[in-house]
Amino acid sequence: MLPKPLKARPAFEHQLSSIRTYAPGLALSAAVGIAAVALGRVEEAVFGAQWLEPLVLAIVLGAALRSLWVPPARCKAGIDFAAKTVLEIAIVMLGASVSAQTLLSVGPEMLIGVVAVVALVVPGAYLLGRAFGLPARMALLIACGNGICGNSAIAAVAPVIDADSDDVSAAIAFTAVLGVLVVLLLPVLGHAIHMPALSYGVLSGLTVYAVPQVLAAAAPMGAAAIQIGTLVKLVRVLMLGPITVVLSIMAATLPSEGRAEVAPRGMGLRAVPRAALIPPLFILGFLTMIALRSLGAIPDQALPVLDGGASVFTVIAMAALGLGVDARAVAAAGPRVIATVTMSLLLLVVLSLGLIALLAL
């Protein structure tokens, strides 16, 4: 009798087929991401700083390319894979940058205060977005971007609520521009009202979007402002986990707004399918990485690798999102997004100043 044919070859052929399916779109997304990083380095060399991060530049370049040239159909699977799966891997790796011990060093009163500000800003900004006529998912993206950590929060929340590429790109683009303006104008406000370094550090940590931007905004007030600003900012980053878990539970009840109905409108939490109550695996992975970092289970040597990997994967994912953007839809949403982002930021500043006054800093 002849031996039975081995099954390894069909499995290998299946893997090879998957690579062929995803490779063109992944390669295109990676190429746009590399161009964004290179442009960021040129920006830093010319201006002395990266005012627009590679993450933002990747979306802009991807969207610009998409407006001039439609990628062939064979690229679609890889672009979609990069925009979703690669992004989820990046979010898991991002969890290693947060340590519970560091966050607790800000003190219980400050910790509770920062959590309270975020808990008020996110729903408040969402309601502002809905009042300005934004779709529910875009309003949520802007709310989380303003309340938590800007572009990273928008990118993390997007797959949880099944947001469109157009919504993600518009939210990131306008939030990024306003984020740069905050970095430039916040020191002016701090000097104008003669804020002490500690108070100003708290204000910068609560209002500025990215950690590097916090450093830039707090630097004019000295080392103390930088230290407290960074710690407060890390507390905001930690809120990304609980917020995304809550949104994953709420996602099935969001209005369809032109897309296929996931659940009848107006459904309460009891009517949501049980599967919708389980947080996405990448959010569980994000929280697990925080726990491992806090327990010292991640070697210090691995932290720069994980941080660098998260940055690379996020840029590739943002390039993929840009490649799926309809520029006309983004432009149409412009005025409403600008109004929502601006008013949300003002709400955040008011609540932050209120917390500073309450804690008598």
C-alpha distance (Angstrom), angle and dihedral (degrees) to the residues before:
residue distance angle dihedral
M1 . . .
L2 3.76 . .
P3 3.81 115.7 .
K4 3.77 116.3 -104.2
P5 3.78 113.5 -98.8
L6 3.78 114.4 -99.3
K7 3.81 117.1 -106.1
A8 3.78 93.6 -148.3
R9 3.79 92.9 84.3
P10 3.83 95.5 58.2
A11 3.81 88.6 47.7
F12 3.80 90.3 50.4
E13 3.78 90.9 47.8
H14 3.81 89.8 51.0
Q15 3.80 90.8 52.8
L16 3.79 90.5 47.1
S17 3.79 89.8 50.6
S18 3.82 90.7 51.2
I19 3.79 90.5 51.3
R20 3.79 90.6 50.5
T21 3.80 89.8 49.0
Y22 3.80 96.5 52.0
A23 3.81 102.2 28.8
P24 3.85 100.2 82.0
G25 3.81 95.2 50.8
L26 3.81 93.4 40.4
A27 3.79 90.9 49.8
L28 3.80 91.5 49.4
S29 3.83 91.8 48.6
A30 3.81 91.1 47.6
A31 3.81 91.1 49.5
V32 3.80 91.5 53.0
G33 3.81 89.4 46.3
I34 3.81 91.6 51.9
A35 3.80 89.7 50.0
A36 3.83 89.4 51.3
V37 3.82 92.3 51.6
A38 3.81 90.5 47.9
L39 3.79 91.1 49.3
G40 3.81 89.3 49.9
R41 3.80 90.4 54.9
V42 3.80 90.6 49.4
E43 3.81 88.6 50.0
E44 3.82 90.7 51.6
A45 3.80 92.3 47.5
V46 3.81 92.7 50.2
F47 3.81 101.3 38.2
G48 3.82 101.3 23.7
A49 3.82 92.9 -119.5
Q50 3.80 141.2 50.5
W51 3.80 103.2 -113.1
L52 3.79 90.4 170.6
E53 3.79 111.4 43.5
P54 3.84 121.2 -136.7
L55 3.81 86.7 -109.2
V56 3.81 90.4 63.5
L57 3.79 93.7 38.5
A58 3.82 89.6 53.4
I59 3.79 91.3 58.1
V60 3.81 92.2 44.9
L61 3.81 93.2 48.9
G62 3.81 92.3 44.5
A63 3.78 92.2 49.6
A64 3.83 91.9 45.6
L65 3.81 91.0 51.2
R66 3.81 90.8 46.6
S67 3.83 90.9 52.8
L68 3.82 90.9 53.8
W69 3.79 100.0 36.6
V70 3.81 133.2 19.7
P71 3.83 110.7 -138.1
P72 3.83 113.0 -122.2
A73 3.79 119.4 -98.9
R74 3.81 92.1 -105.1
C75 3.83 88.9 66.4
K76 3.81 95.5 55.8
A77 3.82 98.3 83.7
G78 3.80 93.1 50.5
I79 3.80 93.5 45.1
D80 3.81 90.6 50.9
F81 3.82 90.3 47.1
A82 3.80 91.3 51.6
A83 3.81 93.0 46.7
K84 3.81 93.0 51.8
T85 3.80 116.8 17.8
V86 3.81 97.9 32.3
L87 3.80 89.0 47.9
E88 3.81 91.6 51.1
I89 3.82 90.9 51.6
A90 3.81 89.0 51.3
I91 3.81 91.6 52.2
V92 3.82 91.4 52.5
M93 3.80 90.4 51.2
L94 3.81 90.0 47.7
G95 3.82 89.3 64.6
A96 3.81 89.9 71.5
S97 3.82 89.7 67.7
V98 3.82 92.3 65.7
S99 3.80 122.9 76.6
A100 3.80 123.6 -172.8
Q101 3.82 90.6 -147.0
T102 3.79 92.1 58.2
L103 3.78 92.2 47.0
L104 3.79 93.6 50.3
S105 3.81 90.6 54.4
V106 3.82 90.1 76.9
G107 3.83 90.0 71.9
P108 3.83 131.2 -108.7
E109 3.81 96.8 -90.1
M110 3.78 93.3 51.7
L111 3.79 91.7 42.4
I112 3.81 92.1 53.6
G113 3.80 90.9 44.0
V114 3.81 94.1 52.8
V115 3.81 91.3 47.3
A116 3.81 89.5 49.8
V117 3.82 92.4 50.5
V118 3.81 91.8 50.9
A119 3.81 91.0 44.9
L120 3.82 89.6 54.5
V121 3.81 98.7 39.9
V122 3.81 98.2 51.9
P123 3.84 97.3 56.5
G124 3.81 90.6 35.3
A125 3.80 92.7 54.0
Y126 3.81 90.2 44.5
L127 3.79 91.0 55.3
L128 3.81 90.1 48.0
G129 3.80 90.0 53.0
R130 3.78 92.1 50.3
A131 3.81 89.9 47.3
F132 3.82 88.8 55.5
G133 3.80 89.7 51.4
L134 3.81 100.4 -104.4
P135 3.82 120.2 151.1
A136 3.81 113.5 -99.6
R137 3.80 95.4 -109.5
M138 3.79 95.0 48.6
A139 3.81 89.9 47.2
L140 3.81 89.4 52.6
L141 3.80 92.1 49.0
I142 3.79 92.0 52.8
A143 3.80 91.9 44.0
C144 3.81 92.4 53.4
G145 3.79 92.4 42.4
N146 3.80 92.3 53.7
G147 3.79 96.1 39.2
I148 3.81 101.4 42.7
C149 3.79 122.8 18.7
G150 3.77 113.1 -35.3
N151 3.79 117.8 -124.3
S152 3.81 95.3 7.8
A153 3.81 91.5 56.0
I154 3.80 91.9 46.9
A155 3.79 90.4 50.4
A156 3.82 91.9 47.7
V157 3.80 96.0 46.6
A158 3.82 95.9 44.8
P159 3.84 97.9 77.6
V160 3.81 91.1 42.0
I161 3.82 93.0 60.1
D162 3.82 95.3 31.0
A163 3.80 93.3 -117.7
D164 3.80 120.6 -174.6
S165 3.80 121.3 -112.2
D166 3.81 89.0 -115.4
D167 3.81 91.4 56.3
V168 3.81 92.9 46.9
S169 3.79 93.8 47.3
A170 3.80 94.6 47.5
A171 3.81 92.0 47.2
I172 3.80 93.6 48.1
A173 3.80 95.5 42.7
F174 3.79 97.0 51.8
T175 3.81 94.6 36.8
A176 3.80 90.2 51.7
V177 3.80 92.9 52.6
L178 3.79 92.3 48.7
G179 3.81 89.6 45.7
V180 3.80 90.1 60.1
L181 3.80 90.7 49.2
V182 3.82 90.1 51.6
V183 3.81 90.9 54.1
L184 3.81 89.7 51.9
L185 3.82 98.3 43.0
L186 3.81 102.6 36.9
P187 3.84 95.2 74.6
V188 3.82 88.2 50.9
L189 3.82 89.4 55.0
G190 3.81 91.7 46.1
H191 3.79 92.7 52.8
A192 3.81 93.0 42.0
I193 3.81 93.9 57.4
H194 3.86 93.5 34.6
M195 3.80 95.7 -121.9
P196 3.83 117.9 -171.6
A197 3.80 115.8 -118.1
L198 3.82 93.3 -106.0
S199 3.81 94.0 51.3
Y200 3.77 92.8 44.4
G201 3.80 91.0 49.6
V202 3.80 90.3 54.7
L203 3.81 90.6 47.8
S204 3.79 93.0 50.6
G205 3.81 92.3 46.2
L206 3.80 91.1 51.5
T207 3.80 98.9 44.5
V208 3.82 109.1 30.5
Y209 3.79 115.8 84.7
A210 3.83 110.8 -144.7
V211 3.82 128.2 39.9
P212 3.84 93.3 -122.4
Q213 3.80 88.4 50.8
V214 3.82 89.9 51.7
L215 3.78 88.7 55.9
A216 3.81 90.8 50.3
A217 3.81 93.6 46.6
A218 3.81 95.5 44.8
A219 3.82 97.4 43.0
P220 3.85 95.7 84.7
M221 3.83 88.8 62.5
G222 3.80 96.2 50.9
A223 3.82 140.8 -111.4
A224 3.83 95.7 -49.4
A225 3.81 91.0 57.1
I226 3.80 90.7 48.9
Q227 3.81 93.5 50.8
I228 3.81 97.7 48.0
G229 3.79 91.5 39.5
T230 3.80 91.4 54.9
L231 3.81 93.0 47.6
V232 3.81 92.8 49.0
K233 3.79 89.4 47.6
L234 3.82 91.0 53.5
V235 3.81 89.8 53.5
R236 3.81 88.2 55.2
V237 3.82 89.9 49.9
L238 3.81 90.0 53.2
M239 3.81 88.7 58.1
L240 3.80 88.4 67.0
G241 3.81 90.0 80.8
P242 3.83 99.5 53.9
I243 3.82 92.5 39.1
T244 3.79 93.3 53.3
V245 3.80 91.6 46.8
V246 3.82 89.7 53.6
L247 3.80 91.5 46.4
S248 3.80 91.7 49.7
I249 3.80 87.4 58.2
M250 3.81 92.2 46.6
A251 3.82 96.0 43.3
A252 3.79 95.4 88.8
T253 3.82 91.0 56.3
L254 3.82 97.3 51.5
P255 3.83 115.9 113.9
S256 3.81 113.2 -92.8
E257 3.85 93.3 -135.5
G258 3.75 95.9 -169.7
R259 3.80 98.9 -29.6
A260 3.79 128.0 100.2
E261 3.78 112.4 -69.9
V262 3.80 113.3 -103.9
A263 3.75 93.1 -176.7
P264 3.80 133.8 -5.1
R265 3.76 112.4 -83.5
G266 3.72 116.8 -98.3
M267 3.79 93.8 27.1
G268 3.75 114.1 155.0
L269 3.78 124.3 -135.4
R270 3.79 91.9 -93.4
A271 3.79 90.6 62.2
V272 3.82 94.5 53.6
P273 3.83 112.9 107.3
R274 3.79 113.4 -104.1
A275 3.81 91.2 -116.7
A276 3.80 89.2 61.9
L277 3.81 90.1 59.4
I278 3.81 91.6 62.1
P279 3.83 112.0 87.9
P280 3.82 114.8 -121.2
L281 3.79 114.1 -89.8
F282 3.80 93.2 -115.0
I283 3.82 90.8 57.0
L284 3.80 89.7 50.9
G285 3.80 86.8 48.9
F286 3.81 90.4 50.9
L287 3.82 91.5 52.5
T288 3.81 91.0 44.6
M289 3.79 91.0 54.7
I290 3.83 90.0 51.8
A291 3.81 89.4 51.6
L292 3.81 92.5 47.7
R293 3.81 91.3 48.8
S294 3.80 90.6 48.7
L295 3.82 91.6 50.4
G296 3.80 92.0 49.2
A297 3.80 91.9 -116.4
I298 3.81 92.6 130.2
P299 3.83 112.1 74.5
D300 3.79 115.4 -124.3
Q301 3.80 89.2 -123.6
A302 3.82 89.9 61.5
L303 3.81 95.8 53.2
P304 3.83 97.5 77.9
V305 3.81 89.4 46.5
L306 3.80 92.4 51.5
D307 3.80 92.3 44.5
G308 3.80 91.9 48.9
G309 3.79 91.8 46.0
A310 3.80 91.6 50.9
S311 3.81 90.2 51.5
V312 3.82 93.3 48.8
F313 3.80 94.3 47.2
T314 3.81 92.5 45.8
V315 3.81 92.2 52.6
I316 3.82 90.6 50.0
A317 3.81 90.3 48.7
M318 3.81 91.8 49.0
A319 3.81 90.2 50.3
A320 3.81 88.4 52.9
L321 3.79 90.9 50.1
G322 3.79 89.6 51.0
L323 3.79 90.8 51.1
G324 3.80 88.6 58.1
V325 3.80 96.1 49.8
D326 3.78 126.5 119.6
A327 3.82 101.0 -147.1
R328 3.81 91.9 -159.6
A329 3.80 91.8 58.6
V330 3.79 91.5 49.5
A331 3.81 92.2 49.4
A332 3.80 91.3 48.9
A333 3.80 91.0 54.1
G334 3.81 92.4 47.3
P335 3.83 104.0 100.2
R336 3.79 94.0 43.3
V337 3.81 92.5 46.4
I338 3.81 91.9 48.7
A339 3.80 91.0 50.5
T340 3.80 92.4 47.9
V341 3.81 95.0 46.5
T342 3.81 92.1 47.2
M343 3.79 95.7 47.5
S344 3.81 91.2 44.1
L345 3.78 90.4 53.4
L346 3.81 91.4 49.4
L347 3.81 88.7 51.5
L348 3.81 89.3 51.0
V349 3.81 92.3 50.0
V350 3.82 92.5 49.1
L351 3.81 92.7 49.3
S352 3.81 91.0 45.7
L353 3.81 92.5 52.2
G354 3.80 88.2 47.0
L355 3.83 90.9 54.2
I356 3.81 91.1 48.4
A357 3.79 90.6 51.7
L358 3.81 92.1 45.8
L359 3.80 92.3 52.5
A360 3.83 90.3 43.7
L361 3.79 92.6 -130.3
